[in-house]
Amino acid sequence: MFGDVYKRQDQGQGAGVWRPENFSTGKYYGPTTLRNALTHSLNTVTVRLAQDVGMPLIGEYAKRFGVYDELPNYLSYALGAGETTVMRMVTAYSMFANGGRRVKPTLIDRIQDRYGHTIFKHDQRECRGCDAPGGWKNQPEPQLVDRREQVLDPMTAYQITSMMEGVVQRGTATVMRDVGKPIAGKTGTTNDAKDLWFVGFSSDLVVGLYLGYDKPRSLGRTAQAGRTAAPIARDFMKLALADKPPTPFKVPAGIKLIRVDAKTGVRAGPGNGNTILEAFKPGTAPPEYSAPVGVADADGRAPQASQSGGQQPDGGFFIRPGTGGLY
């Protein structure tokens, strides 16, 4: 749980005082789970999380995913104060959709000569058994060998994907539910609505959208990414996925889905109606009964977080299947 409030911070050297606000200025939710903070785009929780884990680590991940080459160690960059491109953002999100494996963007999928022979293809995966000069003789199905870099633990990638599904189902991008297929994504609205973003994906398609002027100025007092950018992405994805089955995101081996209270994140008990399925790594599932982490008990004591093991380190050699089919 994170407190949805952030005190002012003196930036030093005459730079003034900085106090991040949520889009709904002056409105705070109190102790909030990370899932709910992402669902409702709570800036204050994002800054608290960035302060806890440290901007250097965030910069390392931003570089690993190709969003930024070098991310300055300022907390405002955790809210998107830096500049990047739609291509970089879509590439980064495609790695979440692809189970944490590296995806390299390209504008050319394949080149053939006049005789139909392939002389270049972007997909460099090895296909064992694809060549069958003698025709089909009930041999085993061909196998694709994927040696791309694992930039993120598949279980972590699924947890993030699951949280971004919540953004579509209950948060700032509910217009995407009209697509009628499993969709995950995130909206983004900068100060004074000068930039509106939406990046979303199904199990095998990632879409990125940016709205803004060449010379930044407000898109209007009522402009919001969820109301302006996301509907455009919705219309495109409805057409692009019209003939595709509603394929759910694959749950990687090791993940355990447990029903929890949607507000507090603790394991749901009998009679609890406001529940969701939450994804947990081995050894991190909540006990049968627990108080919300970060919320004081009846005697005013803050409960201590338990130490649990069994987690795979991000970026390690972990080759279980991921969540998508992007390459």
FILUM-251147 format. One record per residue (C-alpha): residue number from 0; x, y, z. Coordinates in nm, 2 decimals. Each point is the difference from the previous one (the first is absolute). Layout:
REM FILUM-251147
  num      c1      c2      c3
  NUM       X       Y       Z
...
//
This chain:
REM FILUM-251147
  num      c1      c2      c3
    0    0.00    0.00    0.00
    1    0.11    0.35   -0.08
    2   -0.13    0.33    0.15
    3   -0.16    0.21   -0.27
    4    0.16    0.33    0.11
    5    0.34    0.15   -0.05
    6    0.16    0.28    0.19
    7    0.16    0.29   -0.17
    8    0.37   -0.04   -0.09
    9    0.25    0.28    0.00
   10    0.20   -0.04   -0.33
   11    0.28    0.21    0.13
   12    0.21    0.28   -0.17
   13   -0.29    0.23   -0.05
   14   -0.20   -0.26   -0.20
   15   -0.30    0.04    0.22
   16   -0.22   -0.25    0.17
   17   -0.15   -0.29   -0.19
   18   -0.32   -0.18    0.10
   19   -0.14   -0.25   -0.24
   20   -0.38   -0.01   -0.03
   21   -0.25   -0.25   -0.13
   22   -0.20    0.09   -0.31
   23   -0.30    0.06    0.23
   24    0.19    0.27    0.20
   25   -0.07   -0.01    0.37
   26   -0.16   -0.35    0.00
   27    0.18   -0.28    0.17
   28   -0.09   -0.36    0.06
   29    0.20   -0.07    0.32
   30    0.18   -0.34    0.02
   31   -0.01   -0.15   -0.35
   32    0.13   -0.31   -0.16
   33    0.24    0.03   -0.29
   34   -0.26   -0.15   -0.23
   35   -0.26    0.26    0.09
   36    0.26    0.28   -0.03
   37    0.07   -0.11   -0.36
   38   -0.36   -0.05   -0.08
   39   -0.09    0.36    0.10
   40    0.34    0.16   -0.10
   41    0.09    0.12    0.34
   42    0.31    0.21   -0.04
   43    0.07    0.03    0.37
   44    0.03   -0.37    0.04
   45    0.22   -0.02   -0.30
   46    0.24    0.25    0.15
   47    0.00   -0.18    0.33
   48    0.08   -0.33   -0.17
   49    0.28    0.17   -0.20
   50    0.15    0.15    0.31
   51   -0.01   -0.34    0.17
   52    0.17   -0.20   -0.27
   53    0.22    0.29   -0.12
   54    0.03    0.18   -0.33
   55    0.33   -0.17   -0.10
   56   -0.18   -0.34   -0.01
   57   -0.29    0.15   -0.19
   58    0.25    0.15   -0.25
   59    0.15   -0.35   -0.04
   60   -0.33   -0.15   -0.09
   61   -0.09    0.30   -0.23
   62    0.33   -0.07   -0.19
   63   -0.06   -0.37    0.00
   64   -0.34    0.05   -0.17
   65    0.13    0.27   -0.23
   66   -0.23    0.27    0.12
   67    0.29    0.23    0.09
   68    0.38   -0.02   -0.07
   69    0.09    0.18    0.32
   70   -0.27    0.09    0.26
   71    0.08    0.30    0.23
   72   -0.04   -0.08    0.37
   73   -0.29    0.23    0.06
   74   -0.32   -0.13    0.15
   75   -0.21    0.20   -0.26
   76    0.14   -0.24   -0.27
   77   -0.19   -0.28    0.17
   78   -0.32    0.19   -0.11
   79    0.12    0.03   -0.36
   80    0.17    0.34    0.01
   81    0.25   -0.12   -0.26
   82   -0.05   -0.02   -0.37
   83   -0.01   -0.33   -0.20
   84   -0.17   -0.13   -0.32
   85   -0.30   -0.21   -0.08
   86    0.22   -0.26   -0.15
   87    0.21   -0.03    0.32
   88   -0.32   -0.03    0.21
   89   -0.16   -0.26   -0.22
   90    0.32   -0.20    0.00
   91    0.02    0.01    0.38
   92   -0.36   -0.11    0.04
   93    0.04   -0.28   -0.25
   94    0.25   -0.16    0.24
   95   -0.27   -0.01    0.27
   96   -0.23   -0.17   -0.25
   97    0.28   -0.24   -0.11
   98    0.07   -0.14    0.34
   99    0.30    0.22    0.06
  100    0.20   -0.09   -0.31
  101    0.19    0.25   -0.20
  102   -0.19    0.14   -0.30
  103    0.18    0.20   -0.27
  104   -0.22    0.24   -0.20
  105    0.01   -0.01   -0.38
  106   -0.18    0.16   -0.30
  107    0.09   -0.30   -0.23
  108   -0.13   -0.34    0.08
  109    0.14   -0.20   -0.30
  110    0.15    0.06   -0.34
  111   -0.04   -0.25   -0.29
  112    0.16    0.00   -0.34
  113   -0.19   -0.03   -0.33
  114   -0.01   -0.38    0.03
  115   -0.16    0.01    0.35
  116    0.31   -0.09    0.18
  117    0.04    0.17    0.34
  118    0.33    0.19    0.01
  119   -0.07    0.18    0.33
  120   -0.23   -0.05    0.29
  121   -0.02    0.18    0.33
  122   -0.10   -0.30    0.20
  123    0.33   -0.18    0.07
  124   -0.14   -0.28    0.21
  125    0.13   -0.35   -0.10
  126   -0.27   -0.23   -0.13
  127    0.10   -0.36    0.05
  128   -0.19   -0.23   -0.23
  129   -0.15    0.27   -0.22
  130    0.17   -0.15   -0.31
  131   -0.18   -0.31   -0.12
  132    0.12   -0.07   -0.35
  133   -0.17   -0.34    0.01
  134   -0.34    0.15    0.09
  135   -0.21   -0.07    0.31
  136    0.06   -0.36    0.14
  137   -0.14    0.04    0.34
  138    0.32    0.14    0.14
  139    0.00    0.21    0.32
  140   -0.11    0.36   -0.03
  141    0.28    0.25   -0.07
  142    0.15    0.17    0.31
  143    0.09    0.37    0.02
  144    0.31    0.07    0.20
  145   -0.01    0.34    0.17
  146    0.34    0.12    0.12
  147   -0.10    0.37    0.04
  148    0.12    0.17    0.32
  149   -0.22   -0.04    0.30
  150   -0.02    0.36    0.13
  151   -0.26   -0.06    0.27
  152   -0.11   -0.30    0.20
  153   -0.31   -0.14   -0.18
  154   -0.19    0.00    0.33
  155    0.07    0.37    0.06
  156   -0.11    0.07   -0.36
  157   -0.33   -0.18    0.06
  158   -0.06    0.19    0.33
  159    0.05    0.33   -0.18
  160   -0.22   -0.12   -0.28
  161   -0.27   -0.10    0.25
  162    0.01    0.34    0.17
  163   -0.03    0.17   -0.34
  164   -0.31   -0.21   -0.08
  165   -0.14    0.16    0.31
  166    0.05    0.34   -0.15
  167   -0.22   -0.11   -0.29
  168   -0.26   -0.18    0.21
  169   -0.04    0.25    0.29
  170    0.22    0.30   -0.06
  171    0.09    0.29   -0.23
  172   -0.03   -0.21   -0.32
  173   -0.34   -0.16    0.04
  174   -0.09    0.10   -0.36
  175    0.23   -0.28   -0.12
  176   -0.25   -0.26    0.14
  177   -0.20    0.07   -0.32
  178    0.26   -0.19   -0.20
  179   -0.15   -0.32    0.15
  180    0.34   -0.17    0.04
  181    0.25   -0.03    0.29
  182    0.19    0.33   -0.01
  183    0.26    0.15    0.23
  184    0.12    0.36   -0.02
  185    0.08    0.33    0.17
  186   -0.11    0.36   -0.06
  187    0.22    0.31    0.05
  188   -0.09    0.37    0.03
  189    0.27    0.26    0.06
  190   -0.03    0.34    0.17
  191   -0.26    0.22   -0.16
  192   -0.10   -0.28   -0.24
  193    0.29    0.08   -0.24
  194    0.06   -0.37   -0.07
  195   -0.24   -0.29    0.00
  196    0.12   -0.36   -0.02
  197   -0.15   -0.34   -0.02
  198    0.19   -0.32   -0.05
  199   -0.18   -0.33    0.02
  200    0.02   -0.36   -0.12
  201   -0.17   -0.33   -0.05
  202    0.19   -0.33    0.01
  203    0.15    0.07   -0.35
  204   -0.05    0.36   -0.09
  205    0.14    0.32    0.16
  206   -0.14    0.35   -0.08
  207    0.14    0.33    0.10
  208   -0.16    0.34   -0.04
  209    0.13    0.35    0.06
  210   -0.20    0.33   -0.03
  211    0.16    0.34    0.02
  212    0.12    0.30   -0.19
  213    0.34    0.05   -0.16
  214    0.04    0.30    0.22
  215   -0.14   -0.12    0.33
  216   -0.32    0.17    0.12
  217   -0.31   -0.12    0.17
  218   -0.25   -0.22   -0.18
  219   -0.28    0.14    0.20
  220   -0.12    0.02    0.36
  221   -0.20   -0.32   -0.03
  222    0.26   -0.20   -0.20
  223    0.10   -0.32    0.17
  224    0.18   -0.31   -0.14
  225   -0.29   -0.23    0.10
  226   -0.26    0.22   -0.18
  227    0.20    0.11   -0.30
  228    0.29   -0.23   -0.08
  229   -0.14   -0.34    0.12
  230   -0.32    0.02   -0.22
  231    0.22    0.03   -0.31
  232    0.19   -0.31    0.10
  233   -0.32   -0.17    0.08
  234   -0.14    0.06   -0.35
  235    0.32   -0.13   -0.16
  236    0.02   -0.31    0.21
  237   -0.36   -0.09   -0.06
  238    0.08   -0.02   -0.37
  239    0.34   -0.15    0.04
  240   -0.13   -0.28    0.23
  241   -0.34   -0.05   -0.16
  242    0.08   -0.34   -0.13
  243    0.22   -0.11    0.29
  244   -0.11   -0.22    0.28
  245   -0.02    0.15    0.35
  246    0.34   -0.15    0.11
  247    0.07    0.06    0.37
  248    0.35    0.08    0.11
  249    0.20   -0.31    0.09
  250    0.08   -0.06    0.36
  251    0.37   -0.11    0.03
  252    0.10   -0.29    0.21
  253    0.04    0.08    0.37
  254   -0.26    0.27    0.02
  255   -0.28   -0.07    0.25
  256   -0.34    0.18   -0.05
  257   -0.16    0.08    0.33
  258   -0.33    0.18    0.08
  259    0.07    0.31    0.20
  260   -0.19    0.31    0.13
  261    0.01    0.25   -0.29
  262    0.06    0.29    0.23
  263    0.24   -0.13    0.26
  264    0.18   -0.28   -0.19
  265   -0.04   -0.25    0.29
  266   -0.13   -0.35   -0.06
  267   -0.38    0.01   -0.04
  268   -0.20   -0.16    0.27
  269   -0.35   -0.14    0.01
  270   -0.27    0.25   -0.10
  271    0.25    0.24   -0.16
  272   -0.17    0.11   -0.32
  273    0.25    0.26   -0.13
  274    0.27   -0.24   -0.11
  275    0.24   -0.05   -0.29
  276    0.25   -0.27   -0.10
  277    0.36    0.12    0.07
  278    0.31   -0.16   -0.13
  279    0.27   -0.10    0.24
  280    0.35   -0.14   -0.04
  281    0.10   -0.31    0.20
  282    0.03    0.08    0.37
  283   -0.17    0.34   -0.02
  284   -0.37   -0.09    0.03
  285   -0.18    0.16    0.29
  286   -0.08   -0.23    0.30
  287   -0.35   -0.12    0.07
  288   -0.06    0.31    0.21
  289    0.20    0.32    0.02
  290   -0.03    0.37    0.06
  291    0.07    0.23   -0.29
  292    0.37    0.07   -0.02
  293    0.09    0.35    0.10
  294   -0.32    0.06    0.20
  295    0.04    0.02    0.38
  296   -0.19   -0.25    0.22
  297   -0.23    0.07    0.28
  298    0.29    0.09    0.23
  299    0.15    0.23   -0.25
  300    0.29   -0.23   -0.10
  301    0.10   -0.03   -0.36
  302    0.02   -0.37   -0.11
  303    0.34   -0.12   -0.12
  304    0.03   -0.13   -0.36
  305    0.09   -0.37   -0.01
  306    0.32   -0.13   -0.16
  307   -0.08   -0.25   -0.27
  308    0.22   -0.18   -0.24
  309   -0.04   -0.20   -0.32
  310   -0.01    0.29   -0.23
  311    0.19   -0.01   -0.33
  312    0.23    0.31   -0.05
  313   -0.11    0.22   -0.28
  314    0.21   -0.04   -0.31
  315    0.13   -0.34    0.10
  316    0.01   -0.31   -0.22
  317   -0.36   -0.09    0.03
  318   -0.14   -0.16   -0.32
  319   -0.36   -0.09    0.09
  320   -0.27    0.11   -0.24
  321   -0.11    0.36    0.02
  322   -0.32    0.17   -0.08
  323   -0.01    0.07   -0.37
  324    0.11   -0.06   -0.35
  325    0.19    0.31   -0.10
  326    0.34   -0.01   -0.17
//
